[in-house]
């Protein structure tokens, strides 16, 4: 028999457990499992020796599929160990099991033909987790996790010892289907289980899921939908946000005190601990993102360690570049232009936003550090200049930027450094109902209602209102790059890079003439630009990805090997607007209408 015939027979044999299952003896099942392990190991060795990148990618995909299936089997078989009371097997039986794979097939079949012998008195192991841990040589907690995962996603045990439905049925369907990463599903199920009351199914008392979101749906059902509809990064971020909101709403989180805490000195390094609210956190997010952005002068300046001596402090610093954004009132240049027309709402400004004299507060229009035209070409780092061997890490650059801000008062008036900014996205309907409205910062920080009201009441903050009477911004051919108010509007729509599951922050996002390139006569406007990261920008020009317009929103079509459906998609990691996201306008209350005279 040639190798082709052997392979065909082997493929038919692998179908055995699903088709002629009862015809396979216990010895055959054991031998078949060992053969599969040897074949998988041998294939990996042959792929390694071939040095073929195509085979390497296919083998890597195969190993991932095997790992996904093994993740399911670990929980499923752990549940079988519990349901069959394997921990109650006698000591001679357990000893014989360790030697059974070495025995002839006839002896193996004879061993399994007898009913399992249980311990007459006290069992060797107290429960299923103990026997799994000892049998596999893993920790008790790892074994217990496999059983707990099975209870959440495969099935539970009732008092009679039979199996019933799992606790999270929507997530269980995803877990069984295999279309979503099973490790992510298990992680989410463990998070949600902490929000639910204790499961008393084994005690004969049924329990129902109680954790529900603001939409009234169980969090478990919402999480299953998010895992299907979004990429892994965006799904994890959204699910974590929903869980945190639920914990806060139900008093399950005791927020620590805010403040700046002095810690220990370890090896000559001073440690500090900082706790902030959402608005203050966004300031630090902005500073951190700008300090790691090599496209700006201020970002490149953060690569140098701050000096506290007067000579260094009085040296002229490089100037901060940028487009438009909004500030917290800490900026050094307050002579910016007035609020543009596209930010002016038809509705009168509410009382909370007026000054003490009743006048409407003005706010400066400040710059983003992430414009694609940040600084003249000769100022941009190129080649090895941007990748020096002694380049500080991202954490060190953030520290340098923070120190430069702290010592700014000792520098001359000409010195400028990174200026943190706060940009709040909200709908017009939210602006008219601030008692319950939440805001979202440019870095995805949720701003609760009370904090949002205080934030908007301060001068120096421009609320970017979505859904007001903003006119389309169009610079025609007078300007090549999307800067200023145009970039701010694009970021309000795209929130960052639109390539699915990209985590590039807004400050590092470029704007691309995705429909008609500038070199071919394209115009610069909100509608012509799309937010993309540097990698996505290059991929678009290299035709690795496509950016298309769908009802006024730029969408990305990934390569076919990454997305066989070739479906236009938008990144949701930073909360980008999707089709149909705009809230329905509130209908007027008939009781408030004036009576007809």
C-alpha positions in Angstrom: 0.0 0.0 0.0 1.5 3.3 -1.1 1.5 6.5 1.1 -1.6 8.0 -0.6 -3.6 4.9 0.3 -2.2 5.1 3.9 -3.3 8.8 4.1 -6.8 8.0 2.8 -7.1 5.2 5.3 -5.9 7.4 8.1 -8.4 10.2 7.2 -11.2 7.6 7.2 -10.0 6.4 10.6 -10.0 9.9 12.0 -13.7 10.1 11.1 -14.3 7.1 13.2 -15.2 8.8 16.5 -18.0 10.7 14.7 -19.3 7.9 12.5 -18.6 4.3 13.6 -18.0 5.3 17.2 -19.4 2.2 18.9 -17.3 0.1 16.7 -14.1 1.5 18.2 -12.9 -0.2 21.4 -11.3 1.6 24.3 -7.9 0.3 23.2 -8.5 1.7 19.7 -9.5 5.1 21.1 -6.4 5.3 23.2 -4.2 4.3 20.3 -5.9 6.7 17.9 -5.3 9.6 20.3 -1.6 8.7 20.6 -1.3 8.4 16.8 -2.8 11.9 16.3 -0.3 13.4 18.8 2.6 11.7 17.0 1.3 12.8 13.6 0.9 16.4 14.7 4.4 16.4 16.1 5.9 14.9 13.0 4.1 17.3 10.7 5.6 20.2 12.7 9.1 18.8 12.3 8.7 18.4 8.6 7.3 21.9 8.2 10.3 23.2 10.1 12.7 21.3 7.9 11.0 22.5 4.7 11.9 26.2 5.3 8.8 27.1 3.2 7.0 30.3 4.5 3.7 29.1 3.0 3.8 25.9 4.9 4.8 27.7 8.1 1.7 30.0 8.0 -0.6 27.1 7.2 0.9 25.0 10.1 0.6 28.0 12.4 -3.1 28.3 11.6 -3.5 24.6 12.1 -1.9 24.7 15.5 -4.2 27.6 16.5 -7.2 25.7 15.4 -6.0 22.7 17.4 -5.4 24.9 20.4 -8.9 26.4 20.2 -10.4 22.9 20.1 -8.2 21.8 23.0 -9.4 24.7 25.0 -13.0 23.4 24.6 -11.9 19.8 25.3 -10.1 20.7 28.5 -13.3 22.1 29.9 -15.6 19.4 28.4 -13.5 16.5 29.6 -13.1 18.1 33.0 -16.8 18.2 33.3 -16.9 14.5 32.3 -14.5 13.7 35.1 -16.9 15.5 37.5 -20.1 13.9 36.2 -18.6 10.4 36.2 -17.2 10.8 39.8 -13.7 9.9 38.7 -12.3 11.1 42.0 -14.0 8.1 43.7 -12.0 5.5 41.7 -10.0 3.1 43.8 -6.2 3.3 44.2 -5.5 0.1 42.3 -7.7 1.3 39.4 -5.8 4.6 39.3 -2.5 2.8 39.3 -3.5 0.5 36.5 -4.7 3.4 34.4 -1.2 4.8 34.3 0.1 1.6 32.8 -2.8 0.8 30.5 -1.3 2.6 27.4 1.7 0.2 27.5 -0.4 -2.9 27.6 -1.5 -5.0 24.6 -4.8 -4.2 23.1 -6.5 -7.4 24.3 -5.5 -6.5 28.0 -6.7 -3.0 27.6 -10.1 -4.1 26.3 -10.4 -6.6 29.1 -9.6 -3.9 31.7 -12.3 -1.6 30.3 -14.8 -4.5 30.0 -15.1 -4.6 33.8 -17.0 -1.8 35.6 -14.8 0.8 37.2 -13.8 -0.1 40.8 -14.6 2.6 43.3 -13.0 3.1 46.6 -14.6 1.1 49.4 -14.1 3.7 52.1 -12.5 7.1 52.0 -11.6 8.2 48.5 -8.1 9.1 47.5 -9.3 12.5 46.2 -12.0 14.8 47.6 -13.4 16.1 44.4 -12.9 16.2 40.6 -10.5 19.2 40.8 -8.2 17.3 43.1 -7.9 14.2 40.9 -7.4 16.3 37.7 -4.6 18.3 39.4 -2.8 15.1 40.6 -3.4 13.2 37.4 -2.0 16.0 35.1 0.5 17.4 37.5 -1.0 20.9 37.4 -2.1 23.2 40.3 -5.5 22.7 42.0 -6.6 26.1 40.9 -5.9 25.4 37.2 -7.9 22.2 37.5 -10.7 24.0 39.3 -10.8 26.7 36.6 -11.4 24.1 33.9 -14.4 22.7 35.8 -15.8 26.2 36.5 -15.4 27.2 32.9 -17.4 24.0 32.0 -20.2 25.0 34.4 -20.4 28.5 32.8 -20.1 27.4 29.1 -20.8 23.7 28.7 -23.1 22.3 31.4 -23.7 22.0 35.2 -24.5 19.2 37.5 -27.9 18.8 39.2 -28.4 16.9 42.5 -29.1 13.7 40.6 -25.6 13.9 39.0 -27.0 14.5 35.6 -25.9 17.4 33.3 -28.1 20.5 32.7 -27.7 23.6 30.7 -24.7 26.0 31.3 -25.1 29.2 33.2 -24.4 31.5 30.3 -26.3 30.1 27.3 -25.5 32.8 24.7 -21.8 32.6 25.5 -22.1 28.8 25.6 -23.4 28.8 22.0 -20.4 30.8 20.9 -18.0 28.6 22.9 -19.4 25.5 21.2 -19.5 27.0 17.7 -15.8 28.0 17.7 -16.3 31.1 15.5 -14.9 33.4 18.3 -11.7 32.9 20.3 -12.7 30.5 23.1 -10.1 32.0 25.4 -11.8 35.4 25.2 -15.2 33.8 25.8 -13.9 32.1 28.9 -12.4 35.3 30.2 -15.6 37.2 29.7 -17.7 34.5 31.4 -15.5 34.6 34.5 -15.9 38.4 34.6 -19.7 38.1 34.4 -19.9 35.3 36.9 -18.6 37.7 39.6 -21.6 39.9 39.0 -24.1 37.2 39.5 -25.5 35.6 42.7 -24.0 32.3 43.8 -25.0 29.4 41.5 -27.1 27.0 43.6 -28.2 24.6 40.8 -26.4 21.7 42.3 -28.3 22.3 45.5 -31.6 21.9 43.6 -32.4 25.7 43.7 -32.5 27.4 40.3 -30.8 30.7 39.8 -31.5 33.3 37.1 -29.1 35.9 35.7 -29.5 39.3 37.3 -26.8 41.5 35.7 -28.4 43.7 33.1 -27.2 46.6 31.1 -28.8 50.0 30.6 -30.7 48.6 27.6 -32.4 46.0 29.9 -30.6 43.0 28.2 -28.6 40.6 30.3 -24.9 41.5 30.2 -24.2 38.0 29.1 -26.3 38.4 25.9 -24.8 41.8 25.2 -21.3 40.4 25.6 -22.0 37.6 23.2 -23.2 40.1 20.5 -20.1 42.3 21.1 -17.8 39.3 20.7 -19.4 38.5 17.3 -19.7 42.0 15.9 -16.3 43.5 16.9 -12.6 42.6 16.8 -10.8 41.2 19.8 -9.4 44.5 21.0 -12.6 46.5 20.6 -14.7 43.7 22.1 -12.6 43.5 25.2 -12.7 47.3 25.7 -16.5 47.5 25.2 -17.2 44.6 27.5 -14.9 45.8 30.2 -16.6 49.2 30.0 -20.1 47.7 30.4 -19.0 45.6 33.3 -17.4 48.6 35.0 -20.5 50.7 34.5 -22.6 48.0 36.0 -20.3 47.7 39.0 -20.4 51.5 39.6 -24.2 51.7 39.2 -24.7 48.9 41.8 -22.1 50.1 44.3 -19.8 47.1 43.6 -16.8 49.3 43.2 -15.5 51.4 46.1 -13.5 54.1 44.4 -10.1 54.8 46.1 -9.4 58.3 47.3 -8.0 60.7 44.6 -4.6 62.1 45.2 -0.8 62.1 44.6 0.9 59.6 46.9 4.6 59.4 47.7 5.8 55.8 47.7 9.0 54.0 48.5 12.5 54.5 47.2 13.6 51.3 45.5 17.2 51.0 44.3 17.5 54.8 44.2 14.3 55.1 42.2 11.5 57.2 43.7 8.0 55.7 43.3 4.8 57.7 43.2 1.2 56.7 42.9 -1.4 58.9 41.2 -5.2 58.6 41.3 -7.4 60.8 39.2 -11.0 61.3 38.1 -12.0 60.8 34.4 -11.3 64.4 33.3 -7.9 64.5 34.9 -7.1 61.0 33.5 -7.9 62.4 30.0 -5.3 65.2 30.5 -2.7 62.5 31.3 -3.8 60.4 28.4 -3.3 63.4 26.1 0.1 64.2 27.5 1.2 60.5 27.2 0.0 60.3 23.6 1.6 63.5 22.5 5.0 62.8 24.2 5.3 59.6 22.2 4.4 61.2 18.9 7.6 61.8 16.9 5.7 63.8 14.3 5.6 66.9 16.5 8.4 69.1 17.8 7.0 68.8 21.4 6.9 65.0 21.0 10.5 64.9 19.8 11.5 67.3 22.6 10.1 64.8 25.1 12.8 62.3 24.0 15.3 64.5 25.9 15.6 64.3 29.7 14.3 67.5 31.4 17.0 69.5 33.2 16.2 71.5 36.4 19.1 73.9 36.3 18.5 77.5 35.2 20.7 77.3 32.1 18.6 74.5 30.7 15.4 76.0 31.8 16.0 79.3 30.1 17.0 77.8 26.8 14.3 78.3 24.0 12.3 75.1 23.7 10.9 73.8 20.4 7.4 74.9 19.6 4.3 72.7 19.8 2.7 71.9 16.5 -0.9 71.0 15.9 -4.3 71.3 14.3 -7.4 72.0 16.3 -8.7 70.5 19.5 -9.9 71.7 22.8 -8.1 72.6 26.0 -8.5 72.6 29.7 -7.6 76.2 30.2 -4.0 75.5 31.0 -2.7 76.5 27.6 -0.1 79.3 27.4 -1.5 81.0 24.3 -5.1 82.2 25.0 -5.4 84.5 22.0 -6.8 81.8 19.7 -9.5 82.4 17.2 -13.2 82.5 18.3 -15.4 79.4 18.2 -16.0 78.5 14.5 -19.6 78.7 13.1 -19.8 74.9 12.7 -19.6 74.6 16.5 -22.4 77.0 17.2 -25.7 75.4 18.0 -29.1 76.8 17.1 -30.2 76.3 20.7 -29.4 79.0 23.3 -26.5 78.2 25.6 -27.8 76.7 28.9 -27.5 78.5 32.2 -24.7 76.2 33.5 -22.4 77.3 30.7 -22.8 81.0 31.3 -20.4 83.1 33.3 -21.2 84.9 36.5 -22.4 87.9 34.6 -24.7 85.8 32.4 -22.5 86.1 29.3 -21.7 83.0 27.3 -18.2 81.7 27.9 -15.8 81.8 25.1 -13.3 79.0 24.6 -10.1 78.9 22.6 -9.6 76.6 19.7 -6.4 74.7 20.2 -4.4 72.3 18.2 -4.1 68.5 17.9 -0.6 67.1 17.8 -1.5 64.4 15.3 -2.0 66.2 12.0 -0.5 64.5 9.1 1.3 67.7 8.3 2.9 68.1 11.8 5.8 70.4 11.1 7.7 71.1 7.9 9.2 68.2 6.1 12.8 69.1 7.1 11.7 68.8 10.8 10.3 65.3 10.5 12.5 62.4 11.7 13.7 60.2 8.9 15.6 57.0 8.7 17.8 56.1 11.7 17.4 59.6 13.1 14.0 58.5 14.4 15.4 55.2 15.8 18.5 56.0 17.7 20.0 53.2 19.7 19.8 55.3 22.9 16.2 56.4 22.3 14.3 56.5 25.6 11.4 54.2 26.1 7.8 55.4 25.9 7.5 55.5 29.7 10.7 57.6 29.9 9.4 60.1 27.3 6.2 60.5 29.2 8.2 61.3 32.4 10.3 63.8 30.5 7.2 65.5 29.1 5.6 65.6 32.6 8.8 67.1 34.1 8.9 69.7 31.3 5.4 70.8 32.2 6.2 70.9 35.9 9.2 73.2 35.5 7.6 75.4 32.8 7.0 78.1 35.4 10.8 78.5 35.8 11.4 78.9 32.1 11.2 82.0 30.0 8.0 83.1 28.4 9.1 81.9 25.0 9.3 78.3 26.2 6.5 76.0 25.1 6.1 72.3 25.8 3.4 69.7 25.4 -0.1 71.1 26.3 -2.6 68.4 27.4 -6.0 68.8 25.8 -9.5 67.5 26.6 -11.9 66.8 23.8 -15.4 65.6 24.7 -17.7 63.9 22.2 -21.4 64.1 22.9 -24.7 64.3 21.1 -26.9 67.4 21.0 -29.6 65.4 22.8 -27.1 64.7 25.6 -26.2 68.4 25.8 -29.9 69.2 26.4 -30.2 66.5 29.1 -27.0 66.8 31.2 -28.7 65.2 34.2 -28.1 61.8 32.7 -25.7 62.4 29.8 -22.3 60.7 29.6 -19.4 62.1 27.5 -16.6 60.2 25.8 -13.1 61.7 25.6 -10.8 61.3 22.6 -9.0 58.5 24.3 -12.2 56.6 25.2 -12.5 57.7 28.8 -16.1 57.7 30.0 -17.1 61.1 31.6 -19.9 60.6 34.1 -22.8 63.1 34.2 -21.7 65.1 37.3 -18.1 65.4 36.1 -19.3 66.2 32.6 -21.3 69.2 33.9 -18.4 70.5 35.9 -16.1 70.1 32.9 -18.3 71.9 30.5 -18.9 74.8 32.9 -15.2 75.7 32.9 -13.8 78.1 30.3 -11.4 76.6 27.9 -13.4 73.5 27.0 -15.4 73.4 23.7 -18.1 70.7 23.6 -18.0 69.2 20.1 -21.7 68.8 19.6 -22.7 66.0 17.1 -26.0 66.5 15.5 -26.2 70.3 15.6 -26.4 72.7 12.7 -22.7 72.3 11.7 -22.0 73.2 8.2 -19.8 71.0 6.0 -16.1 72.2 6.3 -14.4 72.5 2.9 -11.1 74.1 2.2 -11.2 73.1 -1.5 -7.7 73.1 -3.0 -6.4 76.0 -0.8 -4.9 73.6 1.7 -3.4 70.2 1.2 -3.5 68.8 4.7 -6.6 68.2 6.9 -5.8 70.6 9.8 -7.6 72.8 12.3 -11.4 72.5 12.5 -11.5 70.0 9.6 -9.3 67.5 11.5 -11.3 68.0 14.7 -14.5 67.2 12.8 -12.9 64.1 11.2 -11.7 62.9 14.6 -15.2 63.5 16.0 -16.5 61.1 13.4 -13.7 58.5 13.2 -12.3 58.9 16.8 -8.9 57.5 15.5 -7.8 55.0 12.9 -10.7 53.4 11.0 -8.8 50.2 10.2 -10.7 47.4 12.2 -9.3 46.7 15.6 -6.4 49.2 15.3 -5.4 50.7 18.7 -3.4 53.7 17.4 -4.4 56.7 19.6 -6.0 59.8 18.0 -2.9 61.9 18.3 -1.0 59.5 16.1 -3.7 59.2 13.5 -3.2 60.7 10.0 -5.9 61.9 7.6 -6.0 60.5 4.1 -7.6 61.8 0.9 -9.2 58.4 0.5 -11.5 59.1 -2.4 -9.5 61.3 -4.7 -5.8 61.8 -3.9 -4.6 65.4 -3.5 -2.1 64.8 -6.4 -5.0 63.9 -8.7 -7.1 67.0 -7.8 -8.7 65.9 -4.6 -10.0 68.5 -2.2 -9.5 69.0 1.5 -12.7 68.6 3.5 -14.3 66.6 6.2 -15.9 64.4 3.6 -12.7 63.7 1.7 -10.6 62.7 4.7 -10.5 59.5 6.7 -8.5 58.9 9.9 -5.9 56.1 9.5 -2.7 55.2 11.3 0.7 55.4 9.5 0.6 51.6 8.7 -3.0 51.8 7.4 -2.1 54.9 5.3 0.8 53.0 3.6 -1.4 49.9 3.2 -4.1 52.0 1.5 -1.6 53.5 -1.0 -0.1 50.0 -1.6 -3.7 48.8 -2.3 -3.5 46.2 0.5 -6.6 47.7 2.0 -9.4 49.7 0.4 -11.3 52.6 1.9 -14.8 53.2 0.5 -17.6 55.6 1.3 -20.8 54.0 2.8 -23.5 56.6 3.3 -21.1 59.3 4.1 -18.8 57.3 6.4 -15.4 55.9 5.3 -15.2 52.1 5.7 -12.3 49.7 5.3 -12.3 46.5 3.2 -9.5 44.2 4.4 -7.6 41.8 2.1 -9.5 38.6 1.3 -7.2 36.4 3.4 -8.1 38.5 6.4 -11.8 39.0 5.7 -13.2 36.4 3.2 -16.6 38.2 3.4 -15.0 41.4 2.0 -17.4 43.4 4.1 -16.9 47.2 4.6 -16.0 47.7 8.3 -15.1 50.5 10.7 -12.9 50.3 13.8 -14.9 50.5 17.0 -12.0 50.5 19.5 -12.1 54.2 20.0 -15.9 54.4 19.8 -16.1 55.6 16.1 -19.5 56.5 14.8 -21.3 53.7 13.0 -24.2 53.8 10.6 -27.4 54.4 12.6 -25.6 55.6 15.7 -27.4 59.0 15.9 -30.0 58.9 18.6 -33.6 59.4 17.6 -34.8 63.0 18.2 -36.9 63.3 21.3 -40.6 64.1 20.5 -42.0 67.2 22.2 -44.2 66.6 25.2 -47.8 67.4 24.3 -48.5 68.6 27.8 -45.9 71.4 27.4 -47.5 72.8 24.2 -49.2 76.2 24.7 -53.0 76.1 24.6 -54.7 77.5 21.5 -56.5 80.7 22.3 
